[in-house]
Amino acid sequence: MPTEEQKDAVIFVCHMLSNLYQPISLFRYDRRLKSFYILAGRNDGLSILIKPNGNWDFEL
């Protein structure tokens, strides 16, 4: 189950991507890792992982 911090971070990141006119190709919650994964941007160039504590990082 996602944490409140994750929910807030997901809303923030999706809102930021939307404001920058970046398409979101994939949005997934991984129960094993307890993390959200977002693949976005033109040519799927942005990969974002949102951890249970609400911190998020760009993945390479």
Jmol script that loads the backbone (N, CA, C; Angstrom):
load data "model"
ATOM      1  N   MET A   1       0.834  -1.180   0.000  1.00  0.00           N
ATOM      2  CA  MET A   1       0.000   0.000   0.000  1.00  0.00           C
ATOM      3  C   MET A   1       0.884   1.250   0.000  1.00  0.00           C
ATOM      4  N   PRO A   2       0.637   2.169  -0.897  1.00  0.00           N
ATOM      5  CA  PRO A   2       1.449   3.391  -0.948  1.00  0.00           C
ATOM      6  C   PRO A   2       1.297   4.228   0.325  1.00  0.00           C
ATOM      7  N   THR A   3       2.373   4.921   0.680  1.00  0.00           N
ATOM      8  CA  THR A   3       2.359   5.800   1.844  1.00  0.00           C
ATOM      9  C   THR A   3       1.806   7.172   1.454  1.00  0.00           C
ATOM     10  N   GLU A   4       1.439   7.949   2.456  1.00  0.00           N
ATOM     11  CA  GLU A   4       0.947   9.314   2.199  1.00  0.00           C
ATOM     12  C   GLU A   4       2.032  10.159   1.538  1.00  0.00           C
ATOM     13  N   GLU A   5       3.280   9.974   1.950  1.00  0.00           N
ATOM     14  CA  GLU A   5       4.387  10.724   1.360  1.00  0.00           C
ATOM     15  C   GLU A   5       4.532  10.388  -0.122  1.00  0.00           C
ATOM     16  N   GLN A   6       4.384   9.103  -0.458  1.00  0.00           N
ATOM     17  CA  GLN A   6       4.463   8.696  -1.860  1.00  0.00           C
ATOM     18  C   GLN A   6       3.326   9.309  -2.671  1.00  0.00           C
ATOM     19  N   LYS A   7       2.141   9.274  -2.114  1.00  0.00           N
ATOM     20  CA  LYS A   7       0.992   9.840  -2.834  1.00  0.00           C
ATOM     21  C   LYS A   7       1.205  11.312  -3.145  1.00  0.00           C
ATOM     22  N   ASP A   8       1.720  12.053  -2.174  1.00  0.00           N
ATOM     23  CA  ASP A   8       1.994  13.474  -2.392  1.00  0.00           C
ATOM     24  C   ASP A   8       3.074  13.662  -3.455  1.00  0.00           C
ATOM     25  N   ALA A   9       4.119  12.831  -3.409  1.00  0.00           N
ATOM     26  CA  ALA A   9       5.212  12.934  -4.374  1.00  0.00           C
ATOM     27  C   ALA A   9       4.737  12.569  -5.777  1.00  0.00           C
ATOM     28  N   VAL A  10       3.890  11.559  -5.897  1.00  0.00           N
ATOM     29  CA  VAL A  10       3.359  11.157  -7.204  1.00  0.00           C
ATOM     30  C   VAL A  10       2.554  12.298  -7.821  1.00  0.00           C
ATOM     31  N   ILE A  11       1.716  12.912  -7.028  1.00  0.00           N
ATOM     32  CA  ILE A  11       0.918  14.041  -7.529  1.00  0.00           C
ATOM     33  C   ILE A  11       1.829  15.181  -7.967  1.00  0.00           C
ATOM     34  N   PHE A  12       2.845  15.490  -7.156  1.00  0.00           N
ATOM     35  CA  PHE A  12       3.773  16.567  -7.494  1.00  0.00           C
ATOM     36  C   PHE A  12       4.511  16.277  -8.803  1.00  0.00           C
ATOM     37  N   VAL A  13       5.061  15.063  -8.937  1.00  0.00           N
ATOM     38  CA  VAL A  13       5.849  14.713 -10.127  1.00  0.00           C
ATOM     39  C   VAL A  13       4.970  14.708 -11.372  1.00  0.00           C
ATOM     40  N   CYS A  14       3.782  14.112 -11.288  1.00  0.00           N
ATOM     41  CA  CYS A  14       2.887  14.089 -12.453  1.00  0.00           C
ATOM     42  C   CYS A  14       2.437  15.501 -12.836  1.00  0.00           C
ATOM     43  N   HIS A  15       2.194  16.344 -11.838  1.00  0.00           N
ATOM     44  CA  HIS A  15       1.822  17.727 -12.103  1.00  0.00           C
ATOM     45  C   HIS A  15       2.976  18.472 -12.775  1.00  0.00           C
ATOM     46  N   MET A  16       4.184  18.257 -12.292  1.00  0.00           N
ATOM     47  CA  MET A  16       5.368  18.892 -12.882  1.00  0.00           C
ATOM     48  C   MET A  16       5.538  18.454 -14.336  1.00  0.00           C
ATOM     49  N   LEU A  17       5.409  17.149 -14.599  1.00  0.00           N
ATOM     50  CA  LEU A  17       5.539  16.650 -15.969  1.00  0.00           C
ATOM     51  C   LEU A  17       4.460  17.242 -16.870  1.00  0.00           C
ATOM     52  N   SER A  18       3.261  17.342 -16.366  1.00  0.00           N
ATOM     53  CA  SER A  18       2.158  17.911 -17.136  1.00  0.00           C
ATOM     54  C   SER A  18       2.410  19.379 -17.464  1.00  0.00           C
ATOM     55  N   ASN A  19       2.882  20.133 -16.495  1.00  0.00           N
ATOM     56  CA  ASN A  19       3.171  21.551 -16.735  1.00  0.00           C
ATOM     57  C   ASN A  19       4.282  21.742 -17.758  1.00  0.00           C
ATOM     58  N   LEU A  20       5.176  20.772 -17.862  1.00  0.00           N
ATOM     59  CA  LEU A  20       6.272  20.843 -18.834  1.00  0.00           C
ATOM     60  C   LEU A  20       5.912  20.172 -20.163  1.00  0.00           C
ATOM     61  N   TYR A  21       4.630  19.787 -20.322  1.00  0.00           N
ATOM     62  CA  TYR A  21       4.123  19.135 -21.533  1.00  0.00           C
ATOM     63  C   TYR A  21       4.904  17.871 -21.884  1.00  0.00           C
ATOM     64  N   GLN A  22       5.238  17.084 -20.869  1.00  0.00           N
ATOM     65  CA  GLN A  22       5.941  15.827 -21.082  1.00  0.00           C
ATOM     66  C   GLN A  22       4.949  14.674 -20.982  1.00  0.00           C
ATOM     67  N   PRO A  23       4.903  13.815 -21.994  1.00  0.00           N
ATOM     68  CA  PRO A  23       3.969  12.682 -21.941  1.00  0.00           C
ATOM     69  C   PRO A  23       4.433  11.640 -20.925  1.00  0.00           C
ATOM     70  N   ILE A  24       3.469  11.007 -20.263  1.00  0.00           N
ATOM     71  CA  ILE A  24       3.759   9.916 -19.336  1.00  0.00           C
ATOM     72  C   ILE A  24       3.401   8.622 -20.046  1.00  0.00           C
ATOM     73  N   SER A  25       4.414   7.772 -20.279  1.00  0.00           N
ATOM     74  CA  SER A  25       4.209   6.524 -21.018  1.00  0.00           C
ATOM     75  C   SER A  25       3.857   5.362 -20.112  1.00  0.00           C
ATOM     76  N   LEU A  26       4.423   5.359 -18.911  1.00  0.00           N
ATOM     77  CA  LEU A  26       4.213   4.242 -17.999  1.00  0.00           C
ATOM     78  C   LEU A  26       4.129   4.758 -16.575  1.00  0.00           C
ATOM     79  N   PHE A  27       3.159   4.257 -15.838  1.00  0.00           N
ATOM     80  CA  PHE A  27       2.970   4.627 -14.440  1.00  0.00           C
ATOM     81  C   PHE A  27       2.664   3.326 -13.716  1.00  0.00           C
ATOM     82  N   ARG A  28       3.538   2.916 -12.784  1.00  0.00           N
ATOM     83  CA  ARG A  28       3.387   1.606 -12.171  1.00  0.00           C
ATOM     84  C   ARG A  28       3.769   1.642 -10.700  1.00  0.00           C
ATOM     85  N   TYR A  29       3.022   0.895  -9.890  1.00  0.00           N
ATOM     86  CA  TYR A  29       3.375   0.690  -8.480  1.00  0.00           C
ATOM     87  C   TYR A  29       3.895  -0.729  -8.343  1.00  0.00           C
ATOM     88  N   ASP A  30       5.117  -0.880  -7.862  1.00  0.00           N
ATOM     89  CA  ASP A  30       5.736  -2.190  -7.669  1.00  0.00           C
ATOM     90  C   ASP A  30       5.568  -2.593  -6.210  1.00  0.00           C
ATOM     91  N   ARG A  31       4.725  -3.598  -5.959  1.00  0.00           N
ATOM     92  CA  ARG A  31       4.467  -4.038  -4.582  1.00  0.00           C
ATOM     93  C   ARG A  31       5.710  -4.648  -3.936  1.00  0.00           C
ATOM     94  N   ARG A  32       6.541  -5.282  -4.727  1.00  0.00           N
ATOM     95  CA  ARG A  32       7.750  -5.906  -4.185  1.00  0.00           C
ATOM     96  C   ARG A  32       8.727  -4.847  -3.666  1.00  0.00           C
ATOM     97  N   LEU A  33       8.944  -3.803  -4.441  1.00  0.00           N
ATOM     98  CA  LEU A  33       9.857  -2.724  -4.048  1.00  0.00           C
ATOM     99  C   LEU A  33       9.156  -1.638  -3.244  1.00  0.00           C
ATOM    100  N   LYS A  34       7.809  -1.646  -3.256  1.00  0.00           N
ATOM    101  CA  LYS A  34       7.000  -0.618  -2.603  1.00  0.00           C
ATOM    102  C   LYS A  34       7.344   0.768  -3.130  1.00  0.00           C
ATOM    103  N   SER A  35       7.517   0.848  -4.447  1.00  0.00           N
ATOM    104  CA  SER A  35       7.901   2.100  -5.098  1.00  0.00           C
ATOM    105  C   SER A  35       7.070   2.321  -6.348  1.00  0.00           C
ATOM    106  N   PHE A  36       6.914   3.606  -6.702  1.00  0.00           N
ATOM    107  CA  PHE A  36       6.277   3.969  -7.953  1.00  0.00           C
ATOM    108  C   PHE A  36       7.358   4.172  -9.001  1.00  0.00           C
ATOM    109  N   TYR A  37       7.044   3.792 -10.228  1.00  0.00           N
ATOM    110  CA  TYR A  37       7.946   3.994 -11.346  1.00  0.00           C
ATOM    111  C   TYR A  37       7.182   4.748 -12.419  1.00  0.00           C
ATOM    112  N   ILE A  38       7.772   5.839 -12.906  1.00  0.00           N
ATOM    113  CA  ILE A  38       7.155   6.641 -13.956  1.00  0.00           C
ATOM    114  C   ILE A  38       8.153   6.764 -15.104  1.00  0.00           C
ATOM    115  N   LEU A  39       7.712   6.407 -16.299  1.00  0.00           N
ATOM    116  CA  LEU A  39       8.500   6.565 -17.507  1.00  0.00           C
ATOM    117  C   LEU A  39       7.827   7.659 -18.320  1.00  0.00           C
ATOM    118  N   ALA A  40       8.549   8.725 -18.592  1.00  0.00           N
ATOM    119  CA  ALA A  40       7.926   9.890 -19.220  1.00  0.00           C
ATOM    120  C   ALA A  40       8.901  10.573 -20.176  1.00  0.00           C
ATOM    121  N   GLY A  41       8.396  11.605 -20.834  1.00  0.00           N
ATOM    122  CA  GLY A  41       9.215  12.426 -21.714  1.00  0.00           C
ATOM    123  C   GLY A  41       9.183  11.946 -23.145  1.00  0.00           C
ATOM    124  N   ARG A  42       9.609  12.820 -23.987  1.00  0.00           N
ATOM    125  CA  ARG A  42       9.721  12.457 -25.396  1.00  0.00           C
ATOM    126  C   ARG A  42      10.773  11.365 -25.521  1.00  0.00           C
ATOM    127  N   ASN A  43      10.472  10.370 -26.300  1.00  0.00           N
ATOM    128  CA  ASN A  43      11.347   9.196 -26.480  1.00  0.00           C
ATOM    129  C   ASN A  43      11.604   8.476 -25.162  1.00  0.00           C
ATOM    130  N   ASP A  44      10.690   8.620 -24.204  1.00  0.00           N
ATOM    131  CA  ASP A  44      10.804   7.963 -22.893  1.00  0.00           C
ATOM    132  C   ASP A  44      12.154   8.234 -22.234  1.00  0.00           C
ATOM    133  N   GLY A  45      12.578   9.476 -22.281  1.00  0.00           N
ATOM    134  CA  GLY A  45      13.882   9.852 -21.756  1.00  0.00           C
ATOM    135  C   GLY A  45      13.944  10.111 -20.263  1.00  0.00           C
ATOM    136  N   LEU A  46      12.787  10.136 -19.582  1.00  0.00           N
ATOM    137  CA  LEU A  46      12.771  10.392 -18.144  1.00  0.00           C
ATOM    138  C   LEU A  46      12.260   9.152 -17.415  1.00  0.00           C
ATOM    139  N   SER A  47      13.049   8.685 -16.486  1.00  0.00           N
ATOM    140  CA  SER A  47      12.681   7.530 -15.675  1.00  0.00           C
ATOM    141  C   SER A  47      12.760   7.963 -14.213  1.00  0.00           C
ATOM    142  N   ILE A  48      11.635   7.905 -13.508  1.00  0.00           N
ATOM    143  CA  ILE A  48      11.556   8.446 -12.152  1.00  0.00           C
ATOM    144  C   ILE A  48      11.091   7.348 -11.197  1.00  0.00           C
ATOM    145  N   LEU A  49      11.789   7.197 -10.086  1.00  0.00           N
ATOM    146  CA  LEU A  49      11.447   6.224  -9.055  1.00  0.00           C
ATOM    147  C   LEU A  49      11.073   6.981  -7.786  1.00  0.00           C
ATOM    148  N   ILE A  50       9.869   6.704  -7.259  1.00  0.00           N
ATOM    149  CA  ILE A  50       9.395   7.357  -6.040  1.00  0.00           C
ATOM    150  C   ILE A  50       9.379   6.324  -4.925  1.00  0.00           C
ATOM    151  N   LYS A  51      10.214   6.544  -3.921  1.00  0.00           N
ATOM    152  CA  LYS A  51      10.400   5.597  -2.827  1.00  0.00           C
ATOM    153  C   LYS A  51       9.325   5.764  -1.753  1.00  0.00           C
ATOM    154  N   PRO A  52       9.199   4.777  -0.839  1.00  0.00           N
ATOM    155  CA  PRO A  52       8.152   4.841   0.198  1.00  0.00           C
ATOM    156  C   PRO A  52       8.209   6.081   1.091  1.00  0.00           C
ATOM    157  N   ASN A  53       9.392   6.670   1.277  1.00  0.00           N
ATOM    158  CA  ASN A  53       9.498   7.858   2.125  1.00  0.00           C
ATOM    159  C   ASN A  53       9.135   9.146   1.375  1.00  0.00           C
ATOM    160  N   GLY A  54       8.772   9.029   0.091  1.00  0.00           N
ATOM    161  CA  GLY A  54       8.370  10.189  -0.697  1.00  0.00           C
ATOM    162  C   GLY A  54       9.496  10.815  -1.483  1.00  0.00           C
ATOM    163  N   ASN A  55      10.726  10.400  -1.255  1.00  0.00           N
ATOM    164  CA  ASN A  55      11.852  10.906  -2.042  1.00  0.00           C
ATOM    165  C   ASN A  55      11.783  10.302  -3.439  1.00  0.00           C
ATOM    166  N   TRP A  56      12.181  11.096  -4.405  1.00  0.00           N
ATOM    167  CA  TRP A  56      12.180  10.601  -5.776  1.00  0.00           C
ATOM    168  C   TRP A  56      13.486  10.974  -6.448  1.00  0.00           C
ATOM    169  N   ASP A  57      13.886  10.102  -7.380  1.00  0.00           N
ATOM    170  CA  ASP A  57      15.137  10.261  -8.106  1.00  0.00           C
ATOM    171  C   ASP A  57      14.928   9.930  -9.572  1.00  0.00           C
ATOM    172  N   PHE A  58      15.743  10.552 -10.408  1.00  0.00           N
ATOM    173  CA  PHE A  58      15.793  10.170 -11.819  1.00  0.00           C
ATOM    174  C   PHE A  58      16.669   8.928 -11.902  1.00  0.00           C
ATOM    175  N   GLU A  59      16.193   7.924 -12.617  1.00  0.00           N
ATOM    176  CA  GLU A  59      16.951   6.699 -12.817  1.00  0.00           C
ATOM    177  C   GLU A  59      17.632   6.772 -14.176  1.00  0.00           C
ATOM    178  N   LEU A  60      18.791   6.198 -14.262  1.00  0.00           N
ATOM    179  CA  LEU A  60      19.523   6.159 -15.537  1.00  0.00           C
ATOM    180  C   LEU A  60      19.381   4.799 -16.185  1.00  0.00           C
TER     181      LEU A  60
END
end "model"
wireframe off; spacefill off
backbone 0.3
color backbone group
